[in-house]
Amino acid sequence: MAKILIVDNDPIVRRCHTELLALLIPEHEFPTASDGQEASELIAAGDIGYVVTDLDMPRKNGLQLTTWVRQRFPWVVVIMLQVI
């Protein structure tokens, strides 16, 4: 089963997204990353089917991450959120 990667530089937001999704779809795993660079490494390692990412992050932001994913892993679904 594909993992759903949660990417956000705010640890509280990461935890909230993870806990909410775990309640809705408990059969999935939810690895987390604190920025786009860390997320890229996890995606390249494999088994990530979905990415829920923030837009504003250090090192590699959500738009850069999405572009990178589209070019290298076009089958991975990316959902970008902007928490305001």
C-alpha positions as YAML, in Angstrom:
chain: A
units: angstrom
residues:
- id: 1
  name: MET
  ca: [0.00, 0.00, 0.00]
- id: 2
  name: ALA
  ca: [1.35, 3.43, -0.95]
- id: 3
  name: LYS
  ca: [2.33, 5.79, 1.83]
- id: 4
  name: ILE
  ca: [0.95, 9.31, 2.20]
- id: 5
  name: LEU
  ca: [3.77, 11.78, 2.87]
- id: 6
  name: ILE
  ca: [2.91, 14.84, 4.98]
- id: 7
  name: VAL
  ca: [5.25, 17.78, 4.33]
- id: 8
  name: ASP
  ca: [5.18, 20.96, 6.42]
- id: 9
  name: ASN
  ca: [7.79, 22.93, 8.32]
- id: 10
  name: ASP
  ca: [5.40, 23.43, 11.26]
- id: 11
  name: PRO
  ca: [5.46, 20.32, 13.50]
- id: 12
  name: ILE
  ca: [1.98, 21.06, 14.87]
- id: 13
  name: VAL
  ca: [0.48, 21.22, 11.38]
- id: 14
  name: ARG
  ca: [2.28, 17.98, 10.42]
- id: 15
  name: ARG
  ca: [0.89, 16.24, 13.48]
- id: 16
  name: CYS
  ca: [-2.65, 17.54, 12.89]
- id: 17
  name: HIS
  ca: [-2.66, 16.41, 9.25]
- id: 18
  name: THR
  ca: [-1.23, 13.03, 10.20]
- id: 19
  name: GLU
  ca: [-3.73, 12.42, 13.01]
- id: 20
  name: LEU
  ca: [-6.71, 13.51, 10.93]
- id: 21
  name: LEU
  ca: [-5.75, 11.33, 7.96]
- id: 22
  name: ALA
  ca: [-5.00, 8.39, 10.26]
- id: 23
  name: LEU
  ca: [-8.55, 8.63, 11.61]
- id: 24
  name: LEU
  ca: [-10.02, 8.75, 8.10]
- id: 25
  name: ILE
  ca: [-7.85, 6.10, 6.46]
- id: 26
  name: PRO
  ca: [-6.14, 4.07, 9.20]
- id: 27
  name: GLU
  ca: [-4.79, 1.41, 6.83]
- id: 28
  name: HIS
  ca: [-2.19, 3.84, 5.39]
- id: 29
  name: GLU
  ca: [1.20, 4.92, 6.70]
- id: 30
  name: PHE
  ca: [1.97, 8.61, 7.09]
- id: 31
  name: PRO
  ca: [5.66, 9.47, 7.03]
- id: 32
  name: THR
  ca: [6.46, 13.15, 7.52]
- id: 33
  name: ALA
  ca: [9.04, 15.65, 6.29]
- id: 34
  name: SER
  ca: [9.82, 19.15, 7.52]
- id: 35
  name: ASP
  ca: [10.66, 20.64, 4.11]
- id: 36
  name: GLY
  ca: [10.76, 19.88, 0.41]
- id: 37
  name: GLN
  ca: [14.35, 18.68, 0.45]
- id: 38
  name: GLU
  ca: [13.65, 16.06, 3.11]
- id: 39
  name: ALA
  ca: [10.47, 15.09, 1.23]
- id: 40
  name: SER
  ca: [12.44, 14.62, -2.00]
- id: 41
  name: GLU
  ca: [14.73, 12.15, -0.27]
- id: 42
  name: LEU
  ca: [11.78, 10.13, 1.08]
- id: 43
  name: ILE
  ca: [10.00, 10.13, -2.27]
- id: 44
  name: ALA
  ca: [13.15, 9.00, -4.09]
- id: 45
  name: ALA
  ca: [13.50, 6.13, -1.59]
- id: 46
  name: GLY
  ca: [10.17, 4.78, -2.84]
- id: 47
  name: ASP
  ca: [6.72, 3.64, -1.65]
- id: 48
  name: ILE
  ca: [5.26, 7.17, -1.56]
- id: 49
  name: GLY
  ca: [2.03, 7.35, -3.54]
- id: 50
  name: TYR
  ca: [0.65, 10.65, -2.28]
- id: 51
  name: VAL
  ca: [2.15, 13.90, -1.00]
- id: 52
  name: VAL
  ca: [0.28, 16.49, 1.05]
- id: 53
  name: THR
  ca: [2.53, 19.54, 1.12]
- id: 54
  name: ASP
  ca: [2.58, 23.09, 2.35]
- id: 55
  name: LEU
  ca: [3.50, 25.85, -0.10]
- id: 56
  name: ASP
  ca: [5.85, 27.93, 2.08]
- id: 57
  name: MET
  ca: [8.81, 25.94, 3.42]
- id: 58
  name: PRO
  ca: [12.58, 26.39, 3.70]
- id: 59
  name: ARG
  ca: [15.17, 24.75, 1.41]
- id: 60
  name: LYS
  ca: [12.67, 23.49, -1.21]
- id: 61
  name: ASN
  ca: [9.17, 24.99, -1.12]
- id: 62
  name: GLY
  ca: [5.97, 23.23, -2.11]
- id: 63
  name: LEU
  ca: [5.98, 24.52, -5.68]
- id: 64
  name: GLN
  ca: [9.58, 23.39, -6.21]
- id: 65
  name: LEU
  ca: [8.77, 20.02, -4.65]
- id: 66
  name: THR
  ca: [5.70, 19.58, -6.86]
- id: 67
  name: THR
  ca: [7.69, 20.42, -10.00]
- id: 68
  name: TRP
  ca: [10.40, 17.94, -8.97]
- id: 69
  name: VAL
  ca: [7.83, 15.20, -8.29]
- id: 70
  name: ARG
  ca: [5.99, 15.79, -11.61]
- id: 71
  name: GLN
  ca: [9.26, 15.48, -13.55]
- id: 72
  name: ARG
  ca: [10.59, 12.37, -11.81]
- id: 73
  name: PHE
  ca: [7.58, 10.53, -10.37]
- id: 74
  name: PRO
  ca: [4.52, 11.49, -12.46]
- id: 75
  name: TRP
  ca: [2.39, 8.74, -10.85]
- id: 76
  name: VAL
  ca: [2.70, 10.35, -7.38]
- id: 77
  name: VAL
  ca: [-0.34, 12.48, -6.50]
- id: 78
  name: VAL
  ca: [0.53, 15.86, -4.97]
- id: 79
  name: ILE
  ca: [-1.92, 17.94, -2.94]
- id: 80
  name: MET
  ca: [-0.66, 21.41, -2.02]
- id: 81
  name: LEU
  ca: [-2.12, 23.27, 0.94]
- id: 82
  name: GLN
  ca: [-1.62, 26.83, 2.05]
- id: 83
  name: VAL
  ca: [-2.40, 27.21, 5.74]
- id: 84
  name: ILE
  ca: [-3.31, 30.81, 6.52]
...
